[in-house]
Amino acid sequence: MRTEPKLTRLDRVFARLDREPERPAHLDVPKMSRHRIVLFAATLAFYGAIVWAVVITSWLVRLDWQVMFFRPYQQWSGIHWFVDYYVVLGQRGPTAVMVAAWLGWRSWRQHTLRPLLALGVSLLLLNVTVGAAKYGMGRLGPHYATVIGSNEMWRGGDIFPSGHTANAVVTWGILAYMASTPRARRWLSAVSAVTSLGVGMATVYLGTHWLSDVLLGWAAGLLILLALPWFEPLIARSEARIFALRDRWRDRRSRAATAPVGPPPVVVTPLPADRDDVAARSPRAPVYLAPGPHTARSERTPITPAGSRRPPQPERHPRGSTPSARPLTGG
């Protein structure tokens, strides 16, 4: 009786991915068009302009100090509790979990790993680019500023650009990037833009970032979203490799499940006809066997060992014969 193997949860997930897609197979994958390249170049130029304006301590730095001295959290203290909760939409941990849950459901429905892989690539680019800029420029935040009117650059800080703002742009913008239709992409782009704008202004309200930090954070996040089509071939190859590893693992499991289970076969060696065959087959006779053919005990020739230890007795006669009389001596 043959029983089917019990499927594990991972098997059911892969079986779901193997089914025919419920949506069209030709999902809209953004291409690196000329329009997108122009936007990428303009955003990169804006990024460089913000950095240069802060490095030379221009009017933008003076605006930063004016906003800091205005202290928005004191001017509008009634909304402080709301801003404390709203700024969580820019924290990397909670937003990554929420967006990954949604994209995981999309992967389940569309039977592809592309949404989750695109999220992983975007977060990796975010950590590398924004993290390198933060520690490379080392700007101090408003709460740790030392000299009034200075740009506070290269003082060991990690505030420029704003990580909350860049993270909000990337994590919520990836939903618009993965939209199935152009209409949904437009609506989600507007929602993600408003959300990331609110997160950036919330950090300025709380006094944790300069206004220029937020501007650079928006540019940094937008650069990552605009550059994602360049990584689509890498995402496709990674997906194909993951499914190839899955198929190999499945084949190994199926071979292990269909292999016969039982004791190993017993190999019986036939005994030789006589002992001469044993001596002829074995390359070397055992030490405990006498060389040559086996003979009966009565047929063996007695062998007198050389150099006997018994002293010579010339007067000894064999048994059964009468000994001769000894000569009498004496008078």
N, C-alpha and C positions, 0 to 999 in steps of 0.2 A: 504494500500500500504506500503510495507516494503522497507526501504532504507538502503543501506549498510553504516556503519560508515566511516567517512573520516579518512584515515590513516595519522598519524603524521610522522615526519621525523624519530623519534626513532623507530616507528613501521616498517618503511621501512628498517631501518638498521637491525633490528632483523629478519625481513622476509628474507633479503638477507643472513643472517647467517644460517637460517633454510633450505636453499636450498641444493640440493645435491652438494657435492664438485666437482669442475671442475678438481682438481688434485687428485692423489691417496690419500686415507684416511690414509694409513700407512706412514705418513711423518717421515723422519729420525730424531729421537730424540736422541741426544748424551747421551751415558751411561757413568757411572764412571768406565771405564775400568782400567785394570792394568797399561797400558801405561800412561793413564791420571793421575793415582795416583802417579806414579813415577815422572812425570813432576811436579805435585803439590808439592811433597816433595822436589825436587831439587830447585824449585823456592822459597819455604819457607826457605830452608837453605841459598840460596843466599840473601834473604831479611834479615835474621838474621846476615849474614856476613857483609853486608853493614852497618847495624846499629852498630855493634860492632866495625867496622873499624873507624867509625866517633866518637864513644864514647871515644875510647882510643887515638884519635888524631894521627892516623897512616899516612902512605904515601898518603892515599886517601884525607885526609884533606889538606895536602901540595899541592897536585895536584889541589884541589879546589882553593886555593889561587893563584897558578900560572896562571890558566885560567882566574881568575878574574882580575889579574894585566895585563894580555895580552890585555884585553878589545877588544873583537872581534867586537863590534859595532863601534869601531873607526878604526880598521884595515881594515874592509870591509864595509865601510859606504855606498857604492853604493847600497847594497841590503837591507838597513834598511827599506825602505818603503814596500818591499815585505814581509819581516819577520813580520812586524807589522800586515799585513793582514793574513798571514799564521798562526800565533799563535792563531787566533780566532778559528781554528779547534780544539783547546783543551779547549776552554771555555765551561763551563757546560751548560749554557742557550742555546746558538745558536745550539750547537751540539745535545742537547737533543731534540730540536724542529725538526731539520732536520731528525734525525734518527727515531723519533716517527712518523713523517709523512710517511716515507717509510714503517715502520713496520705496521702502521695503514692500509696502502694500502694492505700489505701482509695479514693482518687479514681479510680484506674485500674479497680478492680473494680466500683465503684458508678456509674461513668460520670458523675461530677459533680465540680465544682471546689469544692464547699462545704467539705470538710475542710481544704484548704489555705488557703482564704480565711478561715475561722474562726480558724485558727492565726495568720495574719498580723494579723488584727484584734486578737486577744488579746495578741500580742507588742507591737503598737503601743500599746495601752492600758497595758501594763505599763511600757514605756519612758517614756511621758509622765507617768503618775501617780506611779510610784515614783521616777523621776528628779527630778521637780519637788519631791517631798517631801524627798528626800535633800538636795538643794542648798538648799532653802528653810529647813530646820531646821538644817543644818550641824553635826551632832553629831559629836564625835570618838569614835573607838573606844577599847577598853581599852588597847591598846598605846600610844596617844598621849594618854592622859588627863593633865591638868595639875594639877588640884586634887582631892584625895581627898574624896569625898562629894558633889561637884558633879554636875550633870546634863550638863555638857560641851556644852550647846546653843549654837548660833550662834557657833561657833569655827572655821568653815571646813572642817568635816569632811563626809563623805558616807556615813554609816554607818547612818542611822536613816530608814526601816526597812531591814531586812536584804534586800538584793537577791537573795542566794542562796535564801533561804526563799520569797520571793514568786515567784521564777522557778520553783522546784520545784513550788509549788502550781499555777501556771498551766500550765506545759508538761506535767506529768503529769496534771493535772486535765482538760486538754482531751481526753485520750483517753477519760475517762469521759463527758465532755460529748458526744462524737461517737459514743458506743456506739449500736448499732442496736436493742438490746432493753433493757427495764428491768432485767432480771437482770444483764446484762453491765454496765450502768451502775452498779449497786450494788457489784458486785465491783471494778470499776475505781476507783470512788470510794474504797473502803476501801484499795486498794493505793496510790493516789496520796496519800491522807492520811498513811499510814504512812511513805511515802517522803519527803514534804515535812517531816514531823515529825522524821525522822532527820537530814535535811539541816540543819534549824534547830539541833538539839542538837549536831550536829557543829561548827557554827561557834562555839557557846558553848564547847565542849570545847577547840577550838583557840585560844580567846581572841581571835578576830577580831571578835566581836560581843557586845554586852550581851544579857542575857536579854530585856529590853524590846524590843530591835531585832527579835528573832525573833518575839515576840508580834505586833508591828505588821506584820511581813512576812507572817505567816499571814493576818492580817485584810486586808491589801492585795491579796494574791493571790486570796483568796476573794471579795472584792468584784468583781474582774474577771470571774471565772467566773459569778457570779450575775447580772451585768449583760449577759452576752453575748446573751441572747434579745432584748434591745432593739435589737441590731445585726443581727438576722437579715434584716429587709427590705433593709438596705444590702448584705448579703452576696448576697442573691438578685438584686438589681439589678446588682451588679458582675459576677456570673456571667453574667447574660443579656447584658450589654454586651460581655463578653469573647467570648462565642460569636457575637454579631452581628459583631464585628470579624473573627472567624475566617471567617465566611461571606462577608463582603465581600472579604477577602483571597483566599479560594478562587475567588470569581467572577472577580476580576481575573486570577488566574493561569490560569483556564480560558479566558478570552477571549484572553489572550496566547498560549496554546498552540494554539488553533484558528484564529488569524489566518493568512491566506495569506502564504506566504513566497515572494518572487520579486522580480525587478527592477521598478521602477516603470514604468507604461505610457508609451510614447512618443507624444506628441501631434504629429501631422503637420499643418502648416498648408498648405492648397492655394495654389499660385502663381496670381497674377492672369493674366487673358488678355493684356493688353498693359500698357504703361507708363502709359497714360492712367488706368487703374484705380488704379494705385499713387498717382499724383498726386491723384486724386479722393478716395482713402481716407485718405491721410495729411493731418493737419490743417495741416501746414506743410511746404513743399517743402524738400528739403535745399539747403544753400548751394551745393554743387558742381554743381547742375543749373541749366540756363538756364531762365528762366520761359517759358511758352508751349509750343506744340507743337514737336516735333522736326522739322527740315527738313534736306534734303540739302545738302551743301556747295556744289554748283553752283547751287542755287536761292536762296542767300543774297544779299541786296543789299549791295554794298560800301558801307561807311560811312566817310566821310572824317572823321578826328578833327578837332575844332575846335582852332584855335590851333596849326597845325603849326609845328615848329621849323625847317623848311627855308626858307631865304631865297628871296624871289621872284626868278625868272629870266625876264624878259620876252623875251629873245632866243632862248630855247630852243625848238626845233621838234620836233614829234613825229617818231618814227622813220619812215623810208621816204619822206619829202618832201625836195625839193631846196631847199637854203637859197638865198636871194637873194644876189646879189653885193653885196659891201660897197662903199660909195663910196670912191673913192681920194681921198686928200687930199695936199696938198703941192704943190710947184711943179714 
